[in-house]
Amino acid sequence: MSRDKKYNIKRTEKDTLANWFKLMVIGRTLDDRAPNYLKQAIGWSYHAPYAGHDGIQLAIGQTFNKDTDHLFPYYRDMMTALSAGISAEEIILNGISKDTDVAGGGRHMSNHFAKPEWNIHNSSSCTGNHAQHATGAGRALKKYKVPGVVISSQGESSVSEGYVYEAINGASNEKLPVIFVIQDNGYGISVPKKDQTANRKVAENFKGFKYLKIFHCNGKDVFDSMNTMSEAREYVEKNDHPVIVQANCVRIHSHSNSDRHDLYRDDYELNYVNEYDPMAKYRRMLLRYERFTEDELTAIEEEAKQVVKAAHKKAMSAPDPDPASIFDYVLPEPYVSEKYPEGLHDKEGDPKKLIEGLNETLKAEFRHNPDTYIWGQDVANKDKGGIFNVTKGLQQEFGKDRVFNAPIAEDYIVGTANGMSRFNDKIRIVVEGAEFADYFWPAMEQLLDTSHDYWRSKGQFSPNITIRLASGGYIGGGLYHSQTIEGTLTTIPGIRVVYPSYADDAAGLLRTSIRSRGVTLFLEPKALYNAPKVAAPVPDDFEVPFGKARVRKEGSDVSLITYGNTTPMCVDIAEKMAEQDISVEVIDLRSLSPLDSETILSSVKKTGKVLVVHEDKVFGGFGGEIASQITEEAFEYLDGPVMRVGSTFTPVGFNRILEKAILPDVDRIQTALEKLLKY
């Protein structure tokens, strides 16, 4: 579109002007009424008024096409949601957290408006993190070569977050069809913009980005906002490049109903923002240019208020969420193996190394489902596949569209996986969340958000992602290269955590992870990648179910409960103890969340003594959960205390002498086992 404006007060059709005005009145009526629901203890305990953002939010919604586009609103986007087609009743249902709330049935904070069936996405409270999801959705539009744009809407303070920079940088680098709308009202709660950034217009922080165009508009003005959004959309569709639309707004009210803006804004400023009320300005223009009479506008206002009144009546009679439903939609049902329901096989033949099992399974799954993708740091090169070569050969066979490198930005790797998976439920994404598990911490923000997407959307969206992490020590790696992090990951509901030890289990669990809906953290004991002692024959179609442990060695005197790098150690000890006529049972958990409590308890009831062994720290480690369950469920069967062996409560040092002193080994496990047997 040229700079010759498409919309103005004189040329725009009267029906369009009337529709805009009606939407604005409905929105403002709801915006003003929302705090009353809280006062009456009906709901809307969080409300962020949008008054002052009317122009740009109306324009975002009018620009959005639910048949082709994806919209990621933020918590101040009530007018955006209405303009995009969400009804007044649906707005109220969200505000008062009813079971029929289309965003997620009252599971998410009020004022988080969404309609997933229209691709108006359910976004987090974590300000601006949905920018990464928008970039991921843009990646899907580009890879599948479909029309449409993605719109990410957010406030100016959110761009101080590193993950917003990652999103915009990635969209620019990948040339994705994303419109990043920055609604600038000058404040992040009570923090003025000058304390956020040196630039008066925050979009200028990005002006050096290649393949990124920046538009500015008056977000208080309906026509300037409409023209700018139209121009931005046309630019994206024509050039396949992302854009930023910076909209100058005012925040007429407090940040939210828990904020008192009179404590940090003086009377002059408060009078100023009221004077620049966008809706009042629009109404004056309609009269001044004689597009409507006073009576006509009054009639529209009355009609809008009746819409809100009727919506309120219907919403108030809607059902509340059922407390019994809290366990619904925590995780999607996993893929179920018919041929290998116990995750066991009797194949004989040449053993494969663990790394071979992973590599061959990845290739097989890419052949099985053409909607499978993988990205991460250093994973895509014709002669290399990650620093451990797990993905070697994938790009040669499946091409750069499906196998590609990501920036060194762990949050971006996971966040864009979330966004891309929103495009189609057939998509399966595998990412190397970090080159080493220790480097995964920057991605925890996105992992946490992703972990409750399925639950908070009431099952409307499942991020189908397998996150591979090379975990653990015994390689002399030291800090950031030898830690194991499952003790933290298993505390998060809404994700699965698996930790295989042998080649066949690694292959089988990887296949199940990729074929399942939902998020799986796939931890790989990198010290065992090429270890002959964990090599095993691997059936081409092998599958291991989640939550099913494997009895590595039958025994009757004592149980060793273990997983990961310590599993082969425990097997070695059991074989050695058998020479002394001591029968040791070794349980390889394979899956930590879900956990096979049944197999654990059955073993404990049989032997009466149990030693929990893992590489992680004893203090705060996952073994504490296992010990607690045993004590609670099988106390009367115990003939001794539940004992644990693990790392010391220190970081893992680099020098091999330090590493040996910190990590558990055969001698330490053997000593603990002998102590337990004396009870």
Buried (B, 14 or more C-beta within 10 A) or exposed (E): BEEEBBBEBEEBEEEEBBBBBBBBBBBBBBBEBBBEBBEEEBBBBBBBBBBBBBBBBBBBBBBBBBEEBBBBBBBBBBBBBBBBBBBBBBBBBBBBBBBBBBBBBBBBBBBBBBBBEBBBBBBBBBBBBBBBBBBBBBBBBBBEEEEBBBBBBBBBBBBBBBBBBBBBBBBBBBBBBBBBBBBBBBBBBBBEBEEBBEEEBBBBBBEEBEBBBBBBBBBBBBBBBBBBBBBBBBBBEEEBBBBBBBBBBBBBBBBBBEBEBEEBBEEEEBEEBBEBBBBEBBBEBBEEEEBBEEEBBEEBBEEBEEBBEEBBEBBEEBEEBEEEEEEEBBBBEBBEBEEBEEBBBEEEEEBBBBBBBBBBBBBBBBEEEEBBBBBBBBBBBEEBBBBBBBBBBBBEEBEEEBBBBBBEBBBBBBBBBBBBBBBEEEBBBBBBBBBBBBBBBBBBBBBBBBBBBBBBBBBBBBBBBBBBBBBBBBBBBBEBBBBBBBBBBBEBEBBBBBBBBBBBBBBBBBBBBBBBBBBBBBBBBBBBBBBEBBBBBBBEBBBBBBBBBBBBBEBEBBBBBBBBBBBBBBBBBBEEBEEEEBBBBBBBBBBBBBBBBEBBBBBBBBBBBBBBBBBBBBEEBBBBBBBEBBBEBBEEBBEBBBBBBBBEEEBBBBEEEBBBEBBBBBEBBBEBBEEBBEE
